[in-house]
Amino acid sequence: MKMSLIPLAIVAAFSCLVACQGQITSNVLERVLLIRGPVFTGTAFTIDVEGRQYLVTAKHMVAGLKGEDTIHILRDGEWSPLRVTVLRCDDPIDIAVLVPPSQLTVDYPLEPTSGGLAVGGDAFFVGFPAGPGTSVILHSGYPLGLAKKATVSAFDPLPDHKGMRIVLDGYNNPGFSGSPVVFRDLSQSGLVYKVAAVLVGFKPEGGPVRKAQEIRPEQLTPEDRAQSRIVEYQGRLLRLGEETGNFVRLNTGIAISYDIRPAVVLIHQHPIGPKVSDNFEMK
């Protein structure tokens, strides 16, 4: 699979043009990786804690992995094996910390904290809902993740002070699991982004399956329009009728994430990540 290389200068220039809109900066983009576990393919990202680097993702992404196991990371169009130590946050927190043998990405500042995040504020997540999604890769050889914007809808503390869910108004597709939820800290000048949470899924709802009858445009009635019972499918007009008794799982557009603090606590309990270097270069 041949991929095109995007110069960071272009990213920087673009950032300058749209700074007022809160674009995603390189300290986020260059830390996001496409990973493959034994069950799922999705997203992970690096954070640095006390000068050591760790890979963070959703816990369900690494279901089936042992304490020492192998995942795969997409780089230069190929899946490269990576031996990691797997640390898991306690249920119900859907976060896992993976300890790599060496530094994986740049160490541009990206503080792991939700401090300063507020209800109604803007948040963004970056990941891989459809594999690489584009043909663009960074100088590191990693693919460039897709960015989506969301609104912080609510904070949902978990029982027994175990952590907090951060609820977002933003459409989360499969593959975004493990993505960093980042926000711009408006208390600081410049484009200072922090990572507040780990995206893990969406709030589902059940939709009834209805019988459908194909109709012609001239058969549309005022009742059809009033009851919104006409859908278009593969160029055909369909009138929805009575329910079949079956249901389909729908995405409400409400995304669920977990505050990153338990991951940081877990890291402090296991300070075993590789030391980061300011002179880091991909091998």
Rosetta blueprint (number, residue, H / E / L):
1 M L
2 K L
3 M L
4 S E
5 L E
6 I L
7 P L
8 L H
9 A H
10 I H
11 V H
12 A H
13 A H
14 F H
15 S H
16 C H
17 L H
18 V L
19 A H
20 C H
21 Q H
22 G L
23 Q L
24 I L
25 T L
26 S H
27 N H
28 V H
29 L H
30 E L
31 R L
32 V E
33 L E
34 L E
35 I E
36 R E
37 G L
38 P L
39 V L
40 F L
41 T E
42 G E
43 T E
44 A E
45 F E
46 T E
47 I E
48 D E
49 V E
50 E L
51 G L
52 R E
53 Q E
54 Y E
55 L E
56 V E
57 T E
58 A L
59 K H
60 H H
61 M H
62 V H
63 A L
64 G L
65 L L
66 K L
67 G L
68 E E
69 D E
70 T E
71 I E
72 H E
73 I E
74 L E
75 R E
76 D L
77 G L
78 E E
79 W E
80 S E
81 P E
82 L E
83 R E
84 V E
85 T E
86 V E
87 L E
88 R E
89 C L
90 D L
91 D L
92 P L
93 I L
94 D L
95 I L
96 A E
97 V E
98 L E
99 V E
100 P L
101 P L
102 S L
103 Q L
104 L L
105 T L
106 V L
107 D L
108 Y L
109 P L
110 L L
111 E E
112 P E
113 T L
114 S L
115 G L
116 G L
117 L L
118 A L
119 V L
120 G L
121 G L
122 D E
123 A E
124 F E
125 F E
126 V E
127 G E
128 F L
129 P L
130 A L
131 G L
132 P L
133 G L
134 T L
135 S L
136 V E
137 I E
138 L L
139 H L
140 S L
141 G L
142 Y L
143 P E
144 L L
145 G L
146 L E
147 A E
148 K E
149 K E
150 A E
151 T E
152 V E
153 S E
154 A E
155 F E
156 D E
157 P E
158 L L
159 P H
160 D H
161 H H
162 K L
163 G L
164 M E
165 R E
166 I E
167 V E
168 L E
169 D E
170 G L
171 Y L
172 N L
173 N L
174 P L
175 G L
176 F L
177 S L
178 G L
179 S L
180 P E
181 V E
182 V E
183 F E
184 R E
185 D L
186 L L
187 S L
188 Q L
189 S L
190 G L
191 L L
192 V L
193 Y E
194 K E
195 V E
196 A E
197 A E
198 V E
199 L E
200 V E
201 G E
202 F E
203 K E
204 P E
205 E E
206 G E
207 G E
208 P E
209 V E
210 R E
211 K E
212 A E
213 Q E
214 E E
215 I E
216 R L
217 P H
218 E H
219 Q H
220 L L
221 T L
222 P H
223 E H
224 D H
225 R H
226 A H
227 Q H
228 S L
229 R L
230 I E
231 V E
232 E E
233 Y E
234 Q L
235 G L
236 R E
237 L E
238 L E
239 R E
240 L E
241 G E
242 E E
243 E E
244 T E
245 G E
246 N E
247 F E
248 V E
249 R E
250 L E
251 N E
252 T E
253 G E
254 I E
255 A E
256 I E
257 S E
258 Y E
259 D E
260 I L
261 R H
262 P H
263 A H
264 V H
265 V H
266 L H
267 I H
268 H H
269 Q H
270 H L
271 P L
272 I L
273 G L
274 P L
275 K E
276 V L
277 S L
278 D L
279 N L
280 F L
281 E L
282 M L
283 K L
